[in-house]
């Protein structure tokens, strides 16, 4: 039944996913918590929780529509909304993503840049797309400096789409200069010392790698790697392979790898920076679901993923 519901993109699917997202946010607030009521009265604590809930929805619901637009505009999937389903489930599996607005804003701008990159497969307005993609990534870096690594995705995409032209590389430099001018005019000029004491520090703690590896993380990335290998094997054995979809899969694979790097580079002790890997991995698992030959197999996979946030919550409560 669940595979039938999400096999088509309908307005009711967005309502269902928004409701599921709301349940995950409320579960995070109620069971894990966003603060203590001890030093405050009931009403300030309630208003804080309501604000947290509304902020979570306001930051995530536009992302769902943006992802759906990216998929449909670039014809990356058929008519299903499995990618949105997996994205929301990942949010429930790692609910710490709800607590960092700066990372969510950076993620939103990364998606805007990725949207322009994936549309490079068409020959229309390529120079404008390159400029905008670079600019969006630069804006994302204001909220989380390590997102500058997504410029690698842009450079690789130029090679993949055979746009290795000096004019495009010049546009990247021009976008960086425009961002630097805007940053200086609106942010840095009044107090440059304060800005550079808090921004673009590129904090990196290699000794903290061990704390970021858990059974949940190993299972999450390990199963996704197996799904990726299976996807590539199916695409390679297909009689008629779409070059456009292969290129898109390659770009999203690189995007997912950058997302993994951002998780390990992040100075945060929780899993909030995993949000950068959610979209490419959700797309990967939606491709896997799409390739499954039987409805029963799709049902088992989708219901299995839907139950994972519950198991993740149980593991969190046991460990804490």
Beta strands, then each sheet from edge to edge (+ up, - down):
end
